[in-house]
């Protein structure tokens, strides 16, 4: 069961990826994590990636896919994996697709967690964080007991720059330009499935489980 998670920033795809990984006992793979692991372990691929990162450059797609393929070749990926945060662009998807074909492999499902921009802006601008202990809240969904004060350590809560409406709008613009075309890419391959990301987190997960249940029956 090889799955790619798609969705705008703030759609909740990372949370769903973790839940899928836990339920089906398959690894949740994010490119950030595997870059860090390769660099920490001093692998040849990691050192090559570090050269780019140290210069503030993006790691080339071919190298990213090499590092990714090295990760999915590990024994814990024998029954599948969930990719979170890759591919982000059509060229990345094409490089990944070509590499998997050469291995006689393919992605089974690209699951798109669909949430309108307006919902995402409201959702993210409602987040509050404690810079002291790292606790996070939401003014509607997980409010602190006292407004603006962390339950755990009593320090003030802040709206992080990343969660400010203007920043979120910019991130969404980048998403629509670069990443949204992947929806058509995977739809054309017949592997795209879309779930409503505006409902409760558990209901989103239940919808994904139904999709994967069908996969088991095919």
C-alpha positions as CSV (number, residue, x, y, z in Angstrom):
1,X,0.0,0.0,0.0
2,X,2.0,3.0,-1.3
3,X,0.2,6.3,-0.6
4,X,1.0,9.9,-1.4
5,X,-0.8,12.6,0.6
6,X,-1.9,15.7,-1.2
7,X,-3.5,18.9,0.1
8,X,-2.9,22.5,0.8
9,X,-0.8,23.7,3.8
10,X,-3.0,23.5,6.9
11,X,-5.4,20.9,5.3
12,X,-4.3,18.3,7.9
13,X,-2.6,15.9,5.6
14,X,0.3,15.4,7.9
15,X,-2.0,14.4,10.8
16,X,-3.8,12.0,8.5
17,X,-0.5,10.5,7.2
18,X,0.5,9.7,10.8
19,X,-2.9,8.1,11.5
20,X,-2.7,5.9,8.4
21,X,0.9,4.9,9.3
22,X,-0.2,3.9,12.8
23,X,-3.2,2.0,11.7
24,X,-1.6,0.0,8.9
25,X,1.9,-0.3,10.5
26,X,3.7,1.3,7.6
27,X,6.3,4.1,7.7
28,X,5.2,7.8,7.5
29,X,8.0,9.3,5.3
30,X,8.6,13.0,5.0
31,X,11.5,14.3,2.9
32,X,12.6,16.6,5.7
33,X,13.0,13.7,8.0
34,X,15.0,11.5,5.5
35,X,17.2,14.4,4.6
36,X,18.1,15.0,8.3
37,X,18.6,11.2,8.9
38,X,21.0,10.9,5.9
39,X,23.0,14.0,6.9
40,X,23.2,12.9,10.5
41,X,24.4,9.4,9.5
42,X,26.9,10.9,7.0
43,X,25.7,8.9,4.0
44,X,27.0,9.7,0.6
45,X,23.5,10.9,-0.6
46,X,23.2,12.9,2.6
47,X,26.5,14.7,2.1
48,X,25.6,15.5,-1.5
49,X,22.2,17.0,-0.3
50,X,24.0,19.0,2.4
51,X,26.2,20.7,-0.2
52,X,23.1,22.2,-1.7
53,X,21.4,22.9,1.6
54,X,24.5,24.7,3.0
55,X,24.3,27.1,0.1
56,X,20.6,27.7,0.7
57,X,19.8,26.0,-2.6
58,X,17.0,23.5,-3.2
59,X,18.1,19.8,-3.4
60,X,17.7,18.8,-7.1
61,X,14.7,16.5,-7.8
62,X,16.8,13.6,-9.0
63,X,18.8,13.6,-5.8
64,X,15.7,13.9,-3.6
65,X,14.2,10.9,-5.4
66,X,17.4,8.9,-5.0
67,X,17.3,9.6,-1.2
68,X,13.6,8.7,-1.2
69,X,14.1,5.4,-3.1
70,X,16.9,4.5,-0.7
71,X,14.5,5.0,2.2
72,X,11.6,3.0,0.6
73,X,14.0,0.1,-0.1
74,X,14.4,-0.4,3.6
75,X,12.7,-3.6,5.1
76,X,10.1,-1.6,7.1
77,X,8.6,-0.4,3.7
78,X,8.0,-3.9,2.5
79,X,4.2,-3.5,3.1
80,X,4.1,0.1,1.8
81,X,4.5,3.6,3.1
82,X,2.9,7.0,3.3
83,X,4.7,9.9,1.5
84,X,4.1,13.3,3.1
85,X,5.4,16.5,1.5
86,X,6.7,14.9,-1.7
87,X,6.2,15.2,-4.6
88,X,5.4,19.0,-4.5
89,X,5.6,19.7,-8.3
90,X,4.9,17.9,-11.6
91,X,8.7,17.5,-12.4
92,X,9.2,15.8,-9.0
93,X,6.2,13.5,-9.6
94,X,7.5,12.6,-13.1
95,X,11.0,11.8,-11.7
96,X,9.5,9.7,-8.9
97,X,7.1,7.9,-11.3
98,X,9.9,7.0,-13.8
99,X,12.1,5.7,-11.0
100,X,9.3,3.5,-9.5
101,X,8.5,2.2,-13.0
102,X,12.1,1.1,-13.4
103,X,11.7,-0.8,-10.2
104,X,8.5,-2.4,-11.4
105,X,6.6,-0.4,-8.8
106,X,4.0,2.3,-8.6
107,X,2.0,4.5,-6.3
108,X,-1.4,2.9,-5.3
109,X,-3.2,6.0,-4.1
110,X,-2.8,9.7,-4.0
111,X,-5.2,10.9,-1.3
112,X,-6.2,14.6,-1.6
113,X,-7.4,16.2,1.6
114,X,-9.6,18.9,0.2
115,X,-10.2,22.1,2.2
116,X,-11.2,25.5,0.7
117,X,-8.7,28.4,1.1
118,X,-11.1,30.3,3.3
119,X,-11.3,27.4,5.8
120,X,-7.6,27.1,5.9
121,X,-7.0,30.8,6.5
122,X,-9.6,30.7,9.4
123,X,-8.1,27.5,10.8
124,X,-4.5,28.6,10.8
125,X,-5.1,32.2,11.9
126,X,-6.9,30.8,14.9
127,X,-3.8,28.9,16.1
128,X,-1.9,30.1,19.1
129,X,1.4,28.9,20.4
130,X,3.4,29.1,23.6
131,X,7.0,30.0,22.7
132,X,8.1,29.0,26.2
133,X,6.9,25.3,26.3
134,X,5.8,24.7,22.7
135,X,2.2,23.9,23.6
136,X,-0.3,24.8,20.8
137,X,-4.0,25.8,20.9
138,X,-6.8,27.0,18.7
139,X,-9.1,29.8,19.7
140,X,-12.1,27.9,18.5
141,X,-11.2,24.1,18.6
142,X,-8.7,23.8,21.5
143,X,-8.9,27.1,23.4
144,X,-6.8,27.7,26.5
145,X,-8.6,27.9,29.9
146,X,-7.6,31.6,30.1
147,X,-7.6,33.6,26.9
148,X,-4.1,34.3,25.7
149,X,-2.4,32.3,28.5
150,X,-0.8,28.8,28.2
151,X,-2.5,26.2,30.4
152,X,0.8,24.4,31.0
153,X,3.2,27.1,31.9
154,X,1.2,30.3,32.3
155,X,3.2,32.2,29.6
156,X,1.6,34.4,26.9
157,X,0.3,32.7,23.7
158,X,1.2,34.2,20.3
159,X,0.0,34.0,16.7
160,X,3.1,32.9,14.9
161,X,4.2,34.7,11.7
162,X,3.6,31.4,9.7
163,X,0.0,31.4,10.8
164,X,-0.8,35.1,10.0
165,X,-3.5,35.4,7.3
166,X,-1.2,37.2,4.8
167,X,1.5,34.5,5.2
168,X,-1.0,31.7,4.8
169,X,-2.4,33.4,1.7
170,X,1.1,33.5,0.2
171,X,1.7,29.8,1.0
172,X,-1.7,29.0,-0.6
173,X,-0.8,30.9,-3.7
174,X,2.4,28.9,-4.0
175,X,0.5,25.7,-3.4
176,X,-2.1,26.5,-6.2
177,X,0.7,27.3,-8.6
178,X,3.1,24.5,-8.0
179,X,1.4,21.6,-6.2
180,X,-2.3,21.6,-7.1
181,X,-1.5,20.4,-10.7
182,X,-0.5,17.1,-9.1
183,X,-4.2,16.5,-8.6
184,X,-4.7,16.3,-12.3
185,X,-1.5,14.3,-12.7
186,X,-2.6,11.6,-10.4
187,X,-6.2,11.7,-11.5
188,X,-5.0,10.9,-15.1
189,X,-3.2,7.9,-13.6
190,X,-6.5,6.7,-12.0
191,X,-5.0,6.7,-8.5
192,X,-6.4,10.0,-7.1
193,X,-9.0,9.8,-4.3
194,X,-10.4,13.0,-2.6
195,X,-11.8,13.3,0.9
196,X,-13.5,16.3,2.5
197,X,-11.0,17.8,4.9
198,X,-13.5,20.3,6.4
199,X,-15.2,17.7,8.6
200,X,-14.0,16.4,12.0
201,X,-10.4,14.9,11.9
202,X,-11.7,11.4,12.8
203,X,-14.4,11.6,10.0
204,X,-11.6,12.5,7.5
205,X,-9.7,9.4,8.6
206,X,-12.8,7.2,8.4
207,X,-13.3,8.3,4.8
208,X,-9.6,7.4,4.0
209,X,-10.0,4.0,5.7
210,X,-13.0,3.3,3.5
211,X,-10.9,4.1,0.4
212,X,-8.1,1.8,1.6
213,X,-10.6,-0.9,2.5
214,X,-11.7,-0.9,-1.1
215,X,-8.1,-1.3,-2.1
216,X,-7.9,-4.5,-0.1
217,X,-10.9,-5.9,-1.9
218,X,-9.5,-5.3,-5.4
